[in-house]
Amino acid sequence: MTTLLEIRNLTVTFETSNGPLTAVSGIDLHVDAGEVLAIVGESGSGKSVAMLAVMGLLPDTATVAADMIRFDGTDLLALSPKERRRIIGRDIAMIFQEPIASLNPAFTVGLQIGEVLKKHQGMNRAARRARTLTLLEAVGLPDPVGKLRAYPHQMSGGQCQRVMIAMAIACAPKLLIADEPTTALDVTIQKQILDLLVELQEASGMGLIMITHDMGVVAETADRVIVQYQGVKREEADVLSLFETPRDSYTRALLSALPDRAAGGPLSGVVVS
Ligand SMILES: Nc1ncnc2c1ncn2[C@@H]1O[C@H](COP(=O)(O)OP(=O)(O)OP(=O)(O)O)[C@@H](O)[C@H]1O
């Protein structure tokens, strides 16, 4: 399996009014093509910041230091911001927690997906429309033709997240980073969105990094898991080992908070100690 993303010794520090704040401290991680890596930890553990650092999306108050950030054979640290942006959005895509807030309320769904295709693939209007319809179908939205002209406020949160996923996979990325993609959604919709992400990941062979605070999400999606606490990696294991024999006390605490709904998932029958 080829390594898609490899990070060594990543540290991110923010300049704040109270002095420097280290949000990520010496993290190593890698994700292979075709693999689902979950990064799990409670709010504030630096999961999002680590991935935003890879994407080059942190504000100027952040200092990013790493021995290596290599994506698909390219050293991202050696790239100019412009070169990095060219890769990001085409080969690496990210979806976020608040789908409605992530979409522009002033533009139709069709236009917003079309913009991604225009920017990264230079498609003409007819090609954009055809590809957008294919994408809306691929993410399971009913009435794709009608959705082309729909505005975000005319759709549910779950539908907006499907649109965000369509935008993210529009250019067939090699890596998709999903940052708490179901946290803002109703419980009944959460499972559908997770199933969709895994389905798309399996069909395309892309790598998927799932950022979550929820061990239930980990159980339903991940091949391998990194447990992060206060900016530090506490444990790394394949998903079955993590649930069967968690080594770290913080991992055990997260597992003991596992909601009941995960019990019927793919790991049912595993005794969580
Ligand atoms: N722009 C910023 N300026 C200062 N501190 C920040 C900034 N962004 C994040 N932080 C801090 O970095 C730490 C890690 O935040 P991060 O968002 O990565 O956590 P997380 O584990 O992803 O949690 P969440 O699920 O809430 O996003 C937190 O203490 C947060 O307050």
The ligand as an SDF file (V2000), in Angstrom:
LIG
                    3D

 31 33  0  0  0  0  0  0  0  0999 V2000
   -6.7850   30.3680   15.4960 N   0  0  0  0  0  0  0  0  0  0  0  0
   -6.4730   29.9420   16.7290 C   0  0  0  0  0  0  0  0  0  0  0  0
   -5.8610   30.7640   17.6300 N   0  0  0  0  0  0  0  0  0  0  0  0
   -5.5410   30.3160   18.8590 C   0  0  0  0  0  0  0  0  0  0  0  0
   -5.7930   29.0780   19.3190 N   0  0  0  0  0  0  0  0  0  0  0  0
   -6.4070   28.2260   18.4740 C   0  0  0  0  0  0  0  0  0  0  0  0
   -6.7940   28.6110   17.1320 C   0  0  0  0  0  0  0  0  0  0  0  0
   -7.3740   27.5450   16.5400 N   0  0  0  0  0  0  0  0  0  0  0  0
   -7.3840   26.5490   17.4520 C   0  0  0  0  0  0  0  0  0  0  0  0
   -6.7980   26.9580   18.6090 N   0  0  0  0  0  0  0  0  0  0  0  0
   -6.5880   26.1570   19.8110 C   0  0  0  0  0  0  0  0  0  0  0  0
   -5.9010   24.9700   19.4690 O   0  0  0  0  0  0  0  0  0  0  0  0
   -6.3510   23.8820   20.2780 C   0  0  0  0  0  0  0  0  0  0  0  0
   -6.7240   22.7190   19.4110 C   0  0  0  0  0  0  0  0  0  0  0  0
   -7.8950   23.0560   18.6610 O   0  0  0  0  0  0  0  0  0  0  0  0
   -8.5640   22.0860   17.6110 P   0  0  0  0  0  0  0  0  0  0  0  0
   -9.6880   22.8060   16.9670 O   0  0  0  0  0  0  0  0  0  0  0  0
   -7.5440   21.4670   16.7390 O   0  0  0  0  0  0  0  0  0  0  0  0
   -9.1470   20.9430   18.5140 O   0  0  0  0  0  0  0  0  0  0  0  0
  -10.0200   19.7300   18.0640 P   0  0  0  0  0  0  0  0  0  0  0  0
   -9.4300   18.5640   18.7530 O   0  0  0  0  0  0  0  0  0  0  0  0
  -10.1320   19.6500   16.5950 O   0  0  0  0  0  0  0  0  0  0  0  0
  -11.3960   20.0940   18.6870 O   0  0  0  0  0  0  0  0  0  0  0  0
  -12.7650   20.4690   17.9720 P   0  0  0  0  0  0  0  0  0  0  0  0
  -13.4050   19.1640   17.7390 O   0  0  0  0  0  0  0  0  0  0  0  0
  -13.4510   21.3060   18.9850 O   0  0  0  0  0  0  0  0  0  0  0  0
  -12.4100   21.2300   16.7230 O   0  0  0  0  0  0  0  0  0  0  0  0
   -7.4790   24.4280   21.1260 C   0  0  0  0  0  0  0  0  0  0  0  0
   -6.9740   24.7330   22.4010 O   0  0  0  0  0  0  0  0  0  0  0  0
   -7.8970   25.6790   20.4050 C   0  0  0  0  0  0  0  0  0  0  0  0
   -8.4220   26.6220   21.3020 O   0  0  0  0  0  0  0  0  0  0  0  0
  1  2  1  0
  2  3  1  0
  2  7  2  0
  3  4  2  0
  4  5  1  0
  5  6  2  0
  6  7  1  0
  6 10  1  0
  7  8  1  0
  8  9  2  0
  9 10  1  0
 10 11  1  0
 11 12  1  0
 11 30  1  0
 12 13  1  0
 13 14  1  0
 13 28  1  0
 14 15  1  0
 15 16  1  0
 16 17  2  0
 16 18  1  0
 16 19  1  0
 19 20  1  0
 20 21  2  0
 20 22  1  0
 20 23  1  0
 23 24  1  0
 24 25  2  0
 24 26  1  0
 24 27  1  0
 28 29  1  0
 28 30  1  0
 30 31  1  0
M  END
$$$$
